[in-house]
């Protein structure tokens, strides 16, 4: 199969990062006064947006994978994955930590750090609970990449080991340690596994989704209306969102959307910097007006716009001109 870049995957990543940015606008409870509706929207989005993101990651990981041979080949693979993901994680994590420490006396910041060496330790060992917790996905993606060649070798061409391990890991995740995000990795592995399976059989799977997608889309909509009473709703809605949303990207209006493709191609830098940008803009704006009541209807689109476009513009006009920054931001 010719490994061309897939426009529908770029568009899907674009929608995924829009949902991530919306979720990051309000990062703590309670929401702005008089806007409980947004917390309900955020809670609904969090049922499926990261499962869908992990699915996309698994699809790309599998679709573009060149089999690793031997120990030396694996070490080279790990090194390439580390250079691709982790410098950006560490640089942005330290930048977020430093920014929160030094700006907190002058403006309101979310998830204020403790100003101690424990903050650096948490970034390395407990990233999800650290001051840079919003970057957890990059950390998780690196660890998933480490496991992928090993499990691929063990599973061979079989599909069922991926699904069996994924489901088992999901159900035992609450009992696993938080160290190195082991519990979170287990919880979401099933969605990555489905993506890996799809990536291996991409053309065949997308043909089936194109045929039966409307059924999945309707079912996803119906279950979304009652998501609060669903057992294992993240598992159910997360898995169901995959064929439902991928069906949308079989449609030309979604697949060929220049805006979604733009966000999809800039997904890494947007993910890295959206919380930093949103937090900085909020901190300045709060000096002039609260975001309570009707003010939130101004804050919301402005923060979403800044979270999506400013990182992409910084990448294009600043980071791309500085060799080191261009390399670590993808």
C-alpha angles and dihedrals in degrees: 000000000000107000098220121163108269115229092198090057091051089050091047090052088049093056090043093055091047088057091047092052092048089053091051096054090084110030101171139044134279100049122221109305112273094016105091087136089074092056088052090051091047092049090052093048091050089061093072116001097088093040087054091047090052089049090054090048092051092048093052092042092054098036094054098035121128109197115254117229124200133347094288091052090051092050090051089049092051091048092052092048091048093051090046097052118012105057088058091048094051096043094049093042092054091043091052091047094048092044093052093047096049099035098044093085089057104037142013114274131187121238094008113213125235096238095235140107087263088076091062091045091052091051090056101038107018103025095160092060096041128100086262094051093133088072093061093111093065090051091047093047091055092052091047089052090054091054098041101079092044095051091041089057093048096045096043111185094334121117102195097069090061093050095041094050091042094054094042091049091050093055096045094043095098090060096049124095122266091224110120086358092281091154093050092046090053093045094056101033093098091063092049089048092054089051091051090052092049092047090056092051100027104147094043093046095047090051089055092046090050089054101043100024097106090061092052091045092053092045091049090051093049095048090045088062090060100029094129093066097042118113111233089004095174091054094045099042092037093055094040092049090062100069091030095055096036088055088059089056091055086066114087094228090062101029094051098038106135091204095053091045090050091053091043093054090048095042096117098053092041091052092047097049110024096093091046092051095042092048093049094048091047092049092055095041093050089064088067106031140359119242094230123122118353091350087078090068087065096040095050100060092037093053093045090049093048093045092053105035107031095061090048091048092048089051093050100041104028116016095042089061094053111070098211095045092045090053098049095043094055 
